[in-house]
């Protein structure tokens, strides 16, 4: 019976034979820790059991970790800003996302096309710069205490 016109079965050739199976490797145990061999002693001419140890490859001890060095900041002014920045994931409160979005839109409207576009990320970078500039004033063990030490409302 001939295949139907336009069917895929007519376009496919005969099925290829399955590749030959590779011979299976004989089951060997893991590298033994101790092997026993019998050697002929030259002095007494009697068999003597001798034990030899097989050591696993020497694994170098891990070096003590040095403090991570900060990645060098690219000094190429030709690179666009987004390629000079580091990516960092941020978890913030939903109302903060809303307020950041509203503020970014308002600032973009007021710039009337001048300067660079202001995004939520722009505002977060400015907030981080402000926080770092006031680092000496920062104290506390909770988010609320840290905010309070800077005089920020809840």
C-alpha positions in Angstrom: 0.0 0.0 0.0 1.5 3.4 -0.9 1.6 6.1 1.7 -0.9 8.9 1.5 0.1 12.1 -0.4 1.4 14.7 2.0 1.7 12.3 5.0 4.8 12.2 7.1 5.1 8.5 6.9 5.9 8.7 3.2 8.7 11.2 3.9 10.4 9.1 6.5 12.7 6.3 5.3 12.8 2.8 6.7 13.6 2.8 10.4 17.3 2.6 11.1 18.6 -0.4 12.9 19.3 0.1 16.6 23.0 0.6 17.4 24.8 -2.4 18.6 25.1 -2.6 22.4 28.5 -2.2 23.9 29.8 -5.1 25.8 29.0 -4.7 29.5 31.9 -4.2 31.8 32.5 -7.0 34.4 31.4 -6.0 37.8 34.3 -4.9 39.8 34.2 -3.8 43.4 35.4 -0.3 44.3 39.1 0.2 44.8 39.9 -2.1 47.7 41.5 -0.6 50.8 43.7 -3.6 51.6 45.0 -6.3 49.3 46.6 -9.5 50.4 49.3 -11.2 48.3 51.4 -14.3 48.9 55.1 -13.9 48.2 57.8 -16.5 48.4 60.3 -15.6 51.1 63.9 -15.9 50.0 65.1 -16.8 53.5 62.8 -19.6 54.6 61.3 -20.6 51.2 57.9 -20.6 52.8 54.8 -18.7 51.7 54.3 -15.5 53.7 51.2 -13.4 53.7 52.0 -9.8 53.1 49.5 -7.0 53.4 49.8 -3.9 51.3 47.7 -0.8 51.6 46.2 0.9 48.6 45.8 4.6 49.4 43.2 6.7 47.7 44.6 9.7 45.8 45.8 12.5 48.0 43.2 15.2 48.2 44.7 18.6 48.9 43.4 20.3 52.1 41.2 23.3 51.4 43.0 26.6 51.9 41.6 29.0 54.3 39.2 31.3 52.5 40.4 34.8 52.0 38.0 37.7 52.3 36.3 38.1 49.0 37.7 41.0 47.0 35.2 43.4 45.5 34.9 43.1 41.8 36.7 46.0 40.1 34.3 48.7 38.9 34.5 49.1 35.1 35.9 52.6 34.4 34.9 52.6 30.8 32.6 55.6 30.3 31.5 54.2 27.0 29.5 51.4 28.7 25.8 52.2 29.3 24.9 52.7 32.9 23.0 49.4 33.2 26.1 47.5 32.2 28.2 49.2 35.0 25.7 48.3 37.7 25.5 45.1 39.7 22.2 43.1 39.8 20.7 42.6 43.3 17.4 41.1 44.1 15.3 43.1 46.6 12.3 42.2 48.8 10.2 45.2 49.7 6.7 45.8 51.0 3.8 46.1 48.5 3.0 49.6 49.6 6.6 50.6 49.0 6.5 49.3 45.4 3.3 51.3 44.8 4.8 54.5 46.3 8.0 54.1 44.3 6.1 53.7 41.1 4.0 56.8 41.7 7.1 58.8 42.7 9.0 57.7 39.6 6.1 58.6 37.3 5.7 62.1 38.9 9.5 62.8 38.7 9.5 61.7 35.0 6.6 64.0 34.2 8.2 66.9 35.9 11.6 66.5 34.0 9.8 67.0 30.7 12.2 64.9 28.7 15.3 66.4 30.1 18.0 64.2 31.8 17.7 60.5 32.2 14.6 58.4 32.8 13.9 57.9 36.5 12.9 54.4 37.5 12.1 52.6 40.7 15.7 51.2 40.6 17.0 54.8 40.3 15.1 55.8 43.5 16.3 52.7 45.3 19.9 53.5 44.4 19.4 57.1 45.7 17.8 55.7 49.0 20.8 53.3 49.4 23.2 56.2 48.9 21.4 58.2 51.5 21.4 55.3 54.0 25.1 54.7 53.5 25.8 58.5 54.0 24.1 58.2 57.4 25.6 54.9 58.4 27.1 56.3 61.6 23.6 57.2 62.9 22.3 53.7 62.2 21.7 51.5 65.3 19.3 48.7 66.3 18.6 45.0 65.9 15.3 45.1 64.0 14.0 46.9 61.0 11.9 49.1 63.1 14.8 50.1 65.4 17.0 50.8 62.4 14.3 53.1 60.9 13.8 54.8 64.3 17.5 55.5 64.7 17.4 57.5 61.5 14.2 59.3 62.5 12.0 57.6 59.8 8.3 57.0 60.4 7.0 53.4 60.6 
